[in-house]
Amino acid sequence: MSKLEKIQTELQAKHIEAVLVTSEYNRRYVSGFTGTSGVALILPNKAYFVTDFRYTEQAAKQAQGYEVVRHVGPIYETVNQLLEKDGVSRLAFEEAYVTVAEFHQLEKQIQAKLEPIAGFFEEMRHFKSEEELQAIRKACEIADAAFAHILTFIKPGITELEVSNELEFFMRRQGATSSSFDTIVASGLRSALPHGVASEKVLEKGDFITMDYGCYYDGYCSDMTRTVALGEPSEKLKEIYQVTLEAQLKVIKELKPGMTGIQADKIARDHIAAHGYGEAFGHSLGHGIGLEIHEGPNLSVKSPAALRPGNVVTDEPGIYLPGIGGVRIEDDLLITESGNEVLTKAPKELIIL
């Protein structure tokens, strides 16, 4: 069964006459379309992709299973014509992605009753197909290769920003289309900043350097963090590195389907707290990745949903000590039928450059 057929089956099960997909990531998910203008209109027995003259040829190639319709006037007027042609009286729309101004446009141009829905496609995106996993695996391979490369680049006297740029340039040379997010390179005392985006700070001997980065490949992303030492670090930094690594590895050992996000988070949190650093681990353990760098399911104290095979999540505990430094170690994990598979393979034992 194709992705479109699965969506249509869900529409029938939920008694949804038609759904309008306008958000960028969900539009790509349902249709495969990578352009910037267009909407997908899906009914239980047919599907349309409405776009303008710039993208009709592209949509015809990418949106398999869809009838491509070119709009000349306002796009929602064309959508309304299709709804009237097919006798649709109720139209579902993505409430989380429609602004007030856009909703007023829908009200004005579409005669069908508008019904907001939330989480319909996001829930489906939690479970990756083999095709999606191939892209994620490649994005992870590129991130791994970037780590091996950056170890040969790092030296005292260069800046965090230079490290960040080199990571991005390297990943693009390996086939990545872009970084997954603004690359984090935080060194020395700045390594205590969980989201210390690369700055002009110069790398110095004794620094811990935390690098949190990833890339997009064929629309899907990777997300990996490694912390390395530039010269011999302090005993305190070595200690928190070891505690963080033990917590991260413990999650890998125990994470399996049926476990909730709360339970997964607790594995790492309890270990770190048992060593006296509970207050220094202030963020959640992880999150899902896919078309977006942050999507469901989440591994946190607020996530009671159970993990299922096909989920891809991050495992990223950290310890952050202001005035001293910090550590984060992160891998991307695929939930399997019996446990999990680590998709990012770069070494994690403390590396002293």
N, C-alpha and C positions, 0 to 999 in steps of 0.2 A: 504494500500500500504506500503510495506516495505521500509526501508531506501535505500536499493540498487535499488529498483524499482523507487523510486523518483529520484535518481541520474541518472539512465538510461533515464528517461523521460526528465530530463534537458539536457542530452547529445543530445538527438534527437532534442529538441527544439533549441539548439544552433548549430546544425549540426556538432557535434564533433564525429568523427569516433571512437576514443578510447582515454582514458586518463590513464596515468601512475601515480600512487600515491606512492611517495617515502618518504614523510615527516612523522615523527613519529606520531604526533597527528592526522593528516588527515588520515593516514593509519588506525589508531585505529577507527576513526570515521566511515570510510566507511565499515570496515570489522569486527570490534570487536576484531581483533588480538592484543594480548598484548605482544608478543615476541619482540625481538630486530632485527630480520633479515627477510627481505622479502619485496615484492612490490605487490601492487594491480594493476591489469590491467582490466579496465572496458570498455566494449563495450555496445552499446545500447541494445543488445539482449543476452549478456552473460558476465561472469566475471571470471577472473582467479586470484588466489593468488599464487605467485611464491616464494618459499623459499627453504632452504636446508634441509638435512636429520634431523637436530636437531629439526625442528619445523613443519614437515609435519603432525604429529599426532595432535599437538596443533592447527594448522591452520584448520584442518579438523573439529575440534570441535567448534572453535570460528568463523571462517569465513563462516557463513551460506549463501548459495546461490552462493558460489564461487567454481570453480573447482580448487583443489589444485594441483599445478605442482611443482615437485621437480627439482631443477637445480643442475647440477654437475659441469659444467664449469662456465664461467662468467654469472652472472644473466641476463644481458641485451641480451646476445646471445639467451638465452631461451625465453626471451620476444620477440625478433625478430622472432624466429621460430613460435611463436603463432600468431604474426601479419601477417606473410606470409601465415600461414594456413587459417586465416580468411579473407585474402584479404584486410587488412587495409593499406592504403597508407599514412594516416596522423595521427600522434600521438601527442596528447597534453601532456604537462608536466608542473609541478609546478615550474614556473620560480623563485619564491621567495625562494625556498629550494634547488635548484640545483646549486652546485658550478661550477666554470669554469672547474675544473678537471673532475667533473661528467658529465658535458655537453660534453666534449671531448670524454668521454667513450660512451655516448649515440650516438654521431655522428659516432663513429668508429664501433659500434656493431649493430646499428639499421638502417635499410635501409629506413624505412618510413620517410616522411618529418616531422621534429620536429616543433611543434607549441606551443609557450609558452602561458600559461594562468595564470591569477592571481585572487585570491579572490573567485574562483568557490566554493570550499568547505567551506571556511571561512564564506561566506554569509549564507550558509545552516546551519552552526553551530550556528548562532545567535539565531535560534529558537529551543528550547529544547523540545524533546518528553517527554511523561509521564515517560518513562523508565529513561531518563536522569535526569528528575526532581526528581525522587525517590532517585537517588544517591546524587544529590546536597542537597536535604533536609536532608539526613542522615549526610552528611558532615557538614551541618549547625548545626544539633542537637549535634554533637560531639563538635563543637566549643563552643556552648552554655554551654554544660556540663563542658568543660575545664575552662570556665570563672568562673562558680560557684566554681569549685575546687580550682582555683588559688587564690581566695579571702581568702581561709583558709590557704594558703601557704605563702603569702606575709607577711613579717615582716621586721623591721629595721635590718640591718646588713647582709642580704643576698645580692647577686649580681644580676644584670640584667640577666647575663648568667644562673644563677641558676633558675630564673623564666622562662626563655626561655626553658631550658631543661625540667623543670617540665611540662610545657604546652605540649611539644612534647611527653614526655613519657606518659602523661595521655591520649592524643588523640590516641596514638598507642594502649594503653590498651583498648580503646573503639572500636577498629576495624579499625582505620585509617591506611592506608599503608605508609603515610609519611606526612610531613608538605607541605603546598601549596607553600611555599617560605621560605627564611631565616627569622625566627621570629624576629619581631621588639619589643624590650623592651627598652624604653628610659625614664629615670627618671630624676627628678630635672631639671637642666638647659639643659640636653640632650633631654628633651621632646620637645624642640624647633627644633629638627632635624626631619623633616618629615620621613626620612628613617634611623633612628638611630638603626641599628642592635644591638642586645644585646651585652653588654660589661662587663668588670669586675667591673664597677662602683657599689659601695655599696648603697643600698637603705637607705634613711635617712628620719627622721621625717620632714613633710612639703613638701615632694616631690610629684609632680604629676608623675604618672607612666602611660605611653601610651604603650599599648600592641596591636600590629597589627599582627594577625596570622590566620591560617586556616589549613585545612587538606585535603588530598585526600581520597576519599572513592569510591571504584569501578571505579576509573579513573576520577572522577569529584571532583572539589574542592570547598571549602568555603573560605571566606575572611572577617574577622571581626576585628574591632578595638574598644577597650574600654579604657577610661582614668579614673583612680581612684586616690584618694589622700591618702597618708600614713600620717595620722595625719592632723591637721587643716591646710589647705592651705591659702595662702595670698588672700586678697580681689581681687587683679587683676586676679589671677588664677581662682577664683570663677566666676568673670565676664566673662572672655573669655570662660569658660566652658559653661555658660548659653547661651551665644550668639551662640556658635557652636551647642549646643543641639537644640536651637530654629530653626536654619537654617536646620539642619538635619531632624527635625520633619516636617518642612514646605515642604521639598521635598517629604517626604512620603505622606503628605496630598494631594499634587497637582500632583504628577507624574502619567501619564496616557498614553495610546497608542495615537499615533498621535503627541505627543510632541517631538520636536527635542532634540538632545543632547545639543545644544546651549541653548535652552529654559530651560531645566532642570538645567543646570549649573548656569544659571542666577538667578534661584530662591534662591539658597544658597548664591551666590556671592553678590547679591544685599542686602540681609539681613545682611551679615557680613560687607559689605561696609557701610551700613547705620549706623552701630554702631562704625565706625571709624577704622575698622581693615581690610579694603580691601586689603591693601598691604601685610598683614600677611597671606593671603590665596593665596598661589602662585601656587598650583597645580590644576588639573581639579577635578570636582566633583566626577567622577567615571568612571567605565569601565565594560565591560562584563566579566563574568566568565563562565567556563565550563570545557572542557578538559585542558585548560590553564588558568593560573591565570589572565592573561591579554589578552582578545580577544574582538571582537566587540559585541555589539555597545558601543561606548564611550559617556560619558556625559561630554562635554567640549566645550570651545568657538570655537573649530575647527570641531564640529560634527553636520552638518546640516541634517543628516539622521533622519527620524522619527522613534520613538520606536514603536514596534508592540508586540502583545500578544505572549508570549513564550520567550521573551528576559529575561535574568537574568543579572542584573547590580548591581554595588555597589553604595551606597550613602555615601560619606565620606568627608564632609567638615572638615576643620581644621583651627586653628589659631596658629601661631608660632611666639613667641616674643623672639629673642636672648637676653640672659642675664636674662631672667625671667622664661620662660618655654613655653609649648605648649599643645594643645588639639587636638585630632582627635576622631571622633565618626563615626563608619561605620557599615552599615547593608547590607545584600544581599537582593535585591528586585526582585520579579518576576512580570513582566508586564502582567496584566490580561486584559480581554475584557473591563472592566470598570474602571480600576485603577492600583493598584499594591498590592502585598501580601508581607509582610515582612517575610523573611525566617529565619533570625537570631532573637532570642527572648530574649537574655540576657538583663537585666535591663540597662537603660541608665542614669537615674538620678544620680547626683554626689554621689558616694559612698566614704565615709571617713572611712578608716580602722584604 
